[in-house]
């Protein structure tokens, strides 16, 4: 699998750092932002192969974060992450044809398959 450039936007510094470390061990270049506005700024300035965005952020929700990113980069590849039951999010996610939602604790096998699909 080729090295990918990945942005993680998550307000949990420990989870974000752990996930970044695991992805870096697989050879990926990983950048972490701890808030939505910072994630938007980073996403607009760089071309990431994938963005992993937490749904609950301190300054906005992940759906709003993705909406702002997609105003500038409409085809930005995004996976939303949540520690909550994702079933109730299906309606909101329906507005985004190509958004996948992953439950935290992140299933590393599922994430690896997603990365291979890029």
Helices and strands as residue ranges (DSSP letters): E 5-9, H 13-25, E 29-33, H 36-45, E 50-54, H 62-72, E 78-82, G 86-89, H 90-93, E 100-103, H 108-116
